[in-house]
Amino acid sequence: MNQQVTPLIPSSVQPGPDSSIGGLLLASGKITPENAERVLRMQKELGMRFGEAAMRLGLITEADIQQVLARQFDYPYLLQGEAKFPTELVAAYQPFSQQVEKLRAVRSQLMLRWFARGRKSLAVVGINPGDGASLFLANLAIVFSQLGERTLLVDANLRTPRQQQIFDLPSRQGLSDMLAGRAGTDTIAKIESFVALSVLGAGTLPPNPQEMLSRSSFGDLAGQLQANYDVVLYDAPAFSLGSDALALAARTGGVLLVARKDHTNVRDIHAMREQMAHSGAEVVGSVLVDF
């Protein structure tokens, strides 16, 4: 499953009781109640749709219409300038781009090859720091949530975590604290910009990350998370940093490898595949990112 994927991101407006185009435009602040009356008059006079009348009056843009349509069909995304997420999260800001189409292709392959077989957990692993695995995974999690799957992204990189920064989460307890018995599932953050996405940050960075991921408590926690979510995606530390990724892969049972074009050595990929197989994990596929 080798895919060319460029760095790929959410919507802040929650549909209220009125999920019509006009209601959503009002709820999102795109038009005011006074302007809505102008639109309704033109709509009645010319026999056109509300959105068309609002565009003719210059109150909204085509992008505004596309966004509220996505809301109507439970496919939220953000316009540039909304929220504090990095623009590289293109799955949220540019859901109709070619980049995101490639992400959907990866999602489809994973659904067929892994999740359709009754699996719920998958680790995503890069060879070296900077290979883009964390950013790729953040976008992949968004795409899964847009499918309507209850998706949990777990930052299991207890050395150099990134998901807290990507999703603009406050400093708080996370995975390591749960494994140490110092936090509960209320640590999981629901990302309100999306319909079905939650993130569990890495938490307090421990001095023994590999041992933390090898604890029996991790297996218990993984089972609990699988019972509450349709898809659980784990962000693993880079393979070159130690055996953390192997410990994590052994727990999830499946691994998606991420390589960076013109950056990752092919021999390193083969070596990682062999070691993953020896750990008992199945390499579901590999993705080539280009950025």
Disulfide bonds with the S-S distance in Angstrom:
none
